[in-house]
């Protein structure tokens, strides 16, 4: 039998394990033009929370009683398709199923050994491209500028900081634990790190860490952290708005009125999706792969074992239990 995880009900606020349901079905059979896939690695990401609401967004919401989807790395274990062979590794937006069939549309072949595949969910996948393209295309950093990154120990934030250092910027991270702060400094070479949980006045702490002000704020979290950073931005600051994990579970979020700050500082805040830059994906992956090979960037992964633990791994994102990319290893 084949295990499947479906969305049983729409979360109200923070997701709960009871919002998901496990079902079983007969093993799928392939027909002409199809391939059979065995799930190996599953990416869980904060943006999935938005798709669990019945609301219009940039992607359709998940349907109730239908499988949840995310980026998955799978192995081809059966093929009636001319472009895929048994043993190929592929990546794509797939269902939370142990096994599934596919026409091959939207799948990317991965030419890498099994031990390196998880990188294509992180630093060499959408995560890395989000960091690279969000910073370079929206943030437009110049050497000597100061970048502040919220959610700095997460999958995107940790890569943004390293790219900022390569480009000659001063990098300040905001995170939630001393362990993550140590990781950001020792492994990813951030100049300063602020543990917002231990900081009584975050606005003052950011001012002290950024004596020359904030030129670029790479925003992954929104909420009160972002409020504090915005009080410290410089004239002509750029704010790539990547995520708002602190607000995804809020029913009626409130905050300061940002327009006066943005006007006074002539600042630019731009929300972006990595899909805005599809044409630049090949060049972005090539650059990230080069830096990775040269040892100029590294990455962190939090690996959770077992298909049954996919929902809990997703929920754990909202408690900050991941260092770097949160991935579920199924096989």
Buried (B, 14 or more C-beta within 10 A) or exposed (E): EEBBBBBEEBBEEEBEEEBBBBBEEEEBEBEEEBBBBBBBBBBBBBBBBBBBBEEEEEBEBBEEEEBBBBBBBBBBBBBEBEEBEEEBBBBBEBBBBBBBBBEBEEBEBBEBEEEEBBBBBBBBBBBBBBBBBBBBBBBEBEEEBBBBBBBBBBBBBBBBBBBBBBBEBBBBBBBBBEEBBEBBBEBBBBBBBBBBEEBEEBBEBBBEBBEEBBBBBBBBBBBBBBBBBBBBBBEEBBBBBBBBBBBBBBEEEEEEEBEEBBEEBEBBBEBBBBEBBEEBBEEBBEBBBEBBEEEEBBBBBBBBEEBEBBBBBBBBBBEBBBBBBBBBBBE
